């Protein structure tokens, strides 16, 4: 393992004022996004959509890395250029989602464990040849029913994945996501997230994962979407920073949040509130899927004549989140076009 190189890549992924574009929706997940904008889920539509995002000039200024799905890392742009080359030319690091999804955890009603470890060493070797220099594995937890069995099983899988990634010269993004879809309070989200992070770092230690060569991708501490009482921006920021300080060693170069179903502007405001006026041991930035792509998807609607408008919408969200990553975002900036 070349830890110096892994550390260099990890630092590039959380470079100041930049963050990660999570464009790794599986063909099933992107179908849901395309259904919402009335676009047919064909390989060429998926290619055209990703291609215009990766060709947006703002990538150079605000995007440090792009997470891809297996199909996309092998795909070529309309002119024959591999999409990976377009990403690398923008200065961003290409990455790959390697888990095969959350499956029901036996005898644990409603809980899941993420799968995908079988054959992963060989898949990492293949993805490295295709240009990937980082990877992602996402575990999910329902905070209304999480058991130690679920937390431990997912932490062990995350640790085995992270060790295999580092063995093969790939920086692991370790993503334990306490879901925000339920009616739980912010206090419950906080307690479950703390438990999940403690156990995850314990298993990373047992698996010999070098913290200097990984990135953590956690949820923020928010109220469940169906909870009557919703924590405000500052409360979310305070609680999230408090839990991260308790659980994440300073050796980790950076923490890149998922958006998890927050609105675009909430995701930006929360990140900004965490960074504004604080000195922290790690860089705090974004690794958003929905909160970066909802606006460009809507503007595009599958029509080539809308591409410039959609690229402007993507550039705007990328810039807003880039500013939030250094605590310099202001709500007034939302009114300006990119
Ligand atoms: P969201 O920002 O839409 O939660 O997606 C991030 C991600 O990569 C989930 O695994």
Boltz pocket constraint, residues with backbone or C-beta under 6 A from the ligand:
constraints:
  - pocket:
      binder: B
      contacts: [[A, 22], [A, 138], [A, 175], [A, 257], [A, 258], [A, 259], [A, 260], [A, 261], [A, 287], [A, 288], [A, 289], [A, 290], [A, 291]]
      max_distance: 6.0
